[in-house]
Amino acid sequence: MSFLQSLAAAFKGADARVPLARTFASPWSFADVTGARAPFDSTRSVRSAYLQNPVAQRAVRLVAEGIAGAPLIPADPRLEALVAATSAGQALLETLASHLVLHGNAYVQIMKDAAGRPAELFALRPERMSVIAGSDGWPSAFAYKVGEQTLRIPLEDEDASPHLIHIKAFSPADDHYGAGCLAAADEAVALHNAASAWNRALLDNAARPSGALVYDTPDAAGLTADQFDRLKEELARAFSGQVNAGRPMLLEGGLKWQSLSMSPADMDFATLKAAAARDIALAFGVPPMLLGLPGDATYANYREANRALWRLTLLPLSAKLLGALSEGLATWFPPDSPGAKLAIDLDRVPALSEDRERLWSQVTAADFLSPAEKRAMLGVAAPSNDGEVAA
């Protein structure tokens, strides 16, 4: 098919799709089909960031727990029960938000009952998931690999209802997989962890720079191999570590201790660690002030930083998550049906109360607007004939 034919097919109808140029292998799978090393090792990076780095873990938890605890606009009770359920003991929205910021991908399996209606939403681990592309390059199914077993999950059931919801962040280099925040913060996490390891090693060595034993004798004879090994072993056993800090050293003839001073790179290590921590916070979209990082002058106070977190990070990410869930469940909860919309109730978010109060004051003071227009701007339903607010 030529380029013009492909372009024309894209405008023939909703079912026409432009074929992709090639198929894709998952960068999150355990091995690439070509045998090449994956460009990003999610398992190693997640372990280094979430399990070993306090800044990255706190940033992810702030985002995930904030979205999971946000109040939602009242919707269909069945839809609310699906979204508010837990997945493997964790809140579904918290798990999906964590997967999305760490991996750039979140997968939700729709578990159905005997009648074919969704009974449970289960979050699948992204590093175990791979897209199975068809001959045209578009996804035809998903493969979920656990150990040596692989489960093939089709895109749709026999009645064209979906089995899986794939939520992905934007990636300019891949058509099937999103790019997570951790991919951009990986180097900063490695630098921060290296700085922590350096400080730990410095603490283990009496929290001061090491020194050198100088063998200075009038003759040119040096230490024998046995003398050198004995001296090195004695230093390691009796004078290294926290428990030996400050212990006086008894030197034999010809030996003297010469302390080594801190180099400029050593003294600047704390600054490098703080800069790496701020880069981690930047990648995850969390104001550094909320992570307890000193020296931040971007936000006037904690309240402004919390409002910026909601406006710039939590609300856009929650809109992506809730919008994808609504779209994936549209077969059973059509968008035009009452209570089918999943969205955060901004009036009930404490961090945004001042913004809503300002909006209400401005709309109330606008004399040129009718009551119906004011209600529409504020998102308040019009009252029914009997005085009650219409649903």
N, C-alpha and C positions, 0 to 999 in steps of 0.2 A: 504494500500500500504506500503510495507516494505521500509527500507532506501535504499537498493540497487535498488529497482524498481524506487524509486523517483529519485535517482541519474542517472539511465539510461535514464529516461524520459527527463532529462534536456539536453541530447545530441542528442535526436532524431530529433529535428528540432526547428525552431524558434518559432513555436506555442506551443511547450511543455513547461510547467512551473512546477517547483517544488512546491507542495502545502505547505502552511505555517502551522505551528503547531496549531495556534489558531487565532481567530478573534480579532480585536482590536477596542477599543472605543476611540474616540477623546479626548485627554486631553484638547482641546480648546473648546469643547462643554460645554453647560451650566450645564449639569449633566451627570455623569458617569452612565452607565447602571447598574453597581453594587451598586450604591448608595454611593460609597466611595467618599471622597473629592478629587478633582483633584489635582495632584501633583504640578501644577503650575497654578496660577490664572493670566492669561494674562491680563484680564481687569484691575485688581487692579495694576499689575506691570506696564502696559503701562501708566496708569494714574499717578502713583508715579514717573515714570522715565521721560516720555516725557512731561507731563503737569505740573510737580512740580519740576523737577530737571534741572537746567540750563546746567549742564555738559553733562548729557545724551542727552538732546534735541539738544544741539549744535553738539555733536558727530554724532547723527543720521542725522541731517541736512547736515553736511559736507559730509557725505558719499552719501546720497540720491541726494542732489543737484549737487554734483560733477559728479555722473553718468548721471543724467538727462541732464546736460549741456555739456557733452563730445561730441565732433564731431564724427560722424559716417562715415564709408566708404560709398561712393555713392552706392546705391542699387536700386532695382526695385522701381519706384515711388509709386506704390500701397503699397508695403511693408513698405516703409519709412513713408507713410501717416498713416498706422496703428500704427506703433511704436511711431511716433511723436505726436499722438493725445492725448487729455486729457481724464482723467477718473474721473468723478464727480468733474470737475473743477481743477484737479491737473494733472500734467504731468504723463503719464503712468509709465515711467521708475522711476520717483521719488517715486511714490506711491509703486511700486513693491519693490524697494530697501529698503524703510522704513519698509514695511511689513516683508521682509526677515530678516533684522537685528534685528527687534523687536521680531517677532514671530518665525522665522526660517522657515516660510512657506509663499508662495505667490501664489495666485490663479488668473488666467486670464480666464474670460469667453469669448468665441468667438461668437459674435453676427453676424448672417449671413443674407444676403439679400434673395430676392425671388429666385435667381439663385443658392443659396447654397454656395456663396463665402463669405469670411469674410468681414463684413462691419465695424465692430468696435470691439476693444478689451477693455473689462471692468474689472477692478481690483475688486475682491471681498474681503471682510474683513475676515482675517483668523480665528478670534475667533468665527465667525458664521458658519464656515465650518466644516463638519465632513465627514469622509470616510465611505462609506457603503461597508463593506467587504462581499464577496461572501462565499459560503460554503468552498472554498479552501483557504480562508484567503486573497485572492488578491482583490484589489478594484474593485467593480462592478459599483459604482455610487458615487455621492457626494450629501450631504444634506446641504442646505444653510438655516439656521434658523434665522428669524427676528421676534422677539416677539413670538407670538403663531403660526405663519405660517412657514411652512417648504417647501422649494422648492427642489425637487429631480432633479438633473442634471445628465443625463447618461454620461458615458464615451465617447461614440461614437454615431454618427447618423446612419441612416439606410444604408448610403453609406460608412460606416466605417471612416467618417471624425470626428475628435475630437470636442467635445463641450467645453472642459475645459483644461487648461494647469496648471499643478501643479508644482511649483518650490519650492524645499525644500533644506534646509541646511542639512548637515550630522548629524545624531543622532545615537549614538551607542546603544541606549536603545529602539528604536522604528522603525518599518518597514514602517510606513505610514506617520509619521510626523517628521519634522526636529526640531533641537534645535537652537533657536535664541541666539544672543549675549546677549539679555536682561536676559535670564535665568542665565547666568554666572555672570552678573553684578547686579542681584537683591539685594544681600546682601550689596554690595557697595553702591547702590542707597539708600537703607534704612538707612545705616550708615550716608551717606552724608546729607540726609534729616533730620535725627535726630540731627545732629550737627547744621544744620541751625535753627532748631526749638529751640535748646538750646541757641544759640546766640541771637535769637529773644527774648526769655524769659529773658535772661540776660539784653538785652537792655530795655525791658519793666520795669525792676526793677532797673532803674537808672544806668544801665551799670556798675554795681559794685557788688561784692558779698554781699549777705544779711548779716544781723547781728541778734543779739538777745537782747531782753529787759530782764534785770536781775532785779528781785525784791529782794532787799537786805535790810532787816530791822533787828533791834536788836532782836525783838521777832520772834518767829517761825511761826506766823500766816501768811498764804498766802492770795492770792487774792480770793475773792468770785467768784462764777460762773458769776454773773452779771458784776462784775468788769472786769473779764477776757474777756468776750464777747464784752464789750464796748471798751476795749483797743485794741482788735484785729480788730474790725470794724473801729476804728479811724485810726489805722495804714494803713489798706488797702485803706481807702478813702483819707487820707490826705498826705500820705508819700510814696505811691507806684506809679510806672509808670514814664514815661519820663517827664510829665508836672510838677511833684513834685520833680524832681531831684535837690538836693542841698538845699531843704527847711529845715530851722532849726527846730529842734524838741524840744518842751517844755515838760519836764518830771515832773511828780509829785513826791512827796516825796517817797523815797525808790526805785525809778526806775533809772537804769543807762543803757546806750547803750554800747553794746560790739560788735565790728565789727568782722566778720569772714573772715579769709584770704583765698586766693585761695589754693585749694589742688593741688598736682601734676597732678592729673587726669584732673582738670579744666584747668590748664595751658597748658596741652598737647592736649587739644581738637582741637586746630587749626591744629596741626600736623596730628591728626587722620582724620580730614576732608580733608586735602590735600592728604593724602594717599588713602582715599576712592575715591576722584576725579580721581586720577591716575589709580586706578583699573577700574573705569568706562571707561576711555579712552582706557585702555589696552583691555578690553573686546570687544569694538567696533572697534578696530584696528586703532585708530586715535592717532597720536603722541601728547603727552600732550602739547608740545609747541604750537600747532595750536589751543588749547583750552584756551590759556592764563594762564596755570598753571605754577607757579614759581618753580625754583629749578630743572629744567630738564637739564641734561648734557649729554643726550644720543646722541642728534643730534648737529652738529657743529653750524648750523644756521637754520633760518626759511626755506630757500630754500631746504636744505637737508631734513627737516621734510616734506615739501610738496611733494618732490619727493618720499620719503618713503611711504607717504599716497597713492600715485598713484600706486606705484609698488607692495606694500604689501596688499592693501585693495581694492582700486577702480577697478583696472584692473582685478583681479581674480573675484570679485563680478559681474562686468559688463559682463565678459565672461560667467559666469553661467546664468545670466539673458538673455542675447542676444542669447546664445546657446539654452536655453530652448524655447524661443520664435520661433527661427528658426526651431527647431525640431517639435514644436507643429503646425506650419504653413506649414510643408513640403508637405502636401497634395496639397496645392495650389501653393506653391513656392518650387519646388524640389531643393535639394542641388546642383545638377549639372547644374541647369539653371542659366543664367547670372543674376547678381544682387540679388541673393537669400541669400547672406551672410550678417549677421549682426555682425559688429565688430567696435571697436573704431579705428579711424584713428590716430595712434600714432604720425604721423608727424605734426598734428595740435593741439596737447596738449601742451600748453605753459610750463607746469611743467617738461615735458620730452624733451624739445628742446635741452638741453645740451647733453643728452644721444644720441639723434639722430644725432646731429652734430658730436659727437665723432665717432659714427658708420660710418657715411658717410666718414669721414676723413680716418678712418682705411681701409675701403673698397676701396676708391679711390687710396690709396697708395699701395695697393696690386697689384704689377705688374704681378704676376703669375696667376691672374684671368682674364678671358676674359670679354669683355663688357656684354655679355649675363649672365655670372655667377654673375657679380656685380649687374646687374639689379635684378636678382632673389634673391640675398641676401638682397637687399634694398626694395624688394617688388614693384618694378617699372615695369610696363608692357613694353614689347618690342615694338619698333616702327613698323608700317605697311610699306608696300612697297612705299606708297606715302609720307612717312616721318612723318605721324601722329602716335601718340601712339595708339596701338591697345587696344580695350576695353577688 
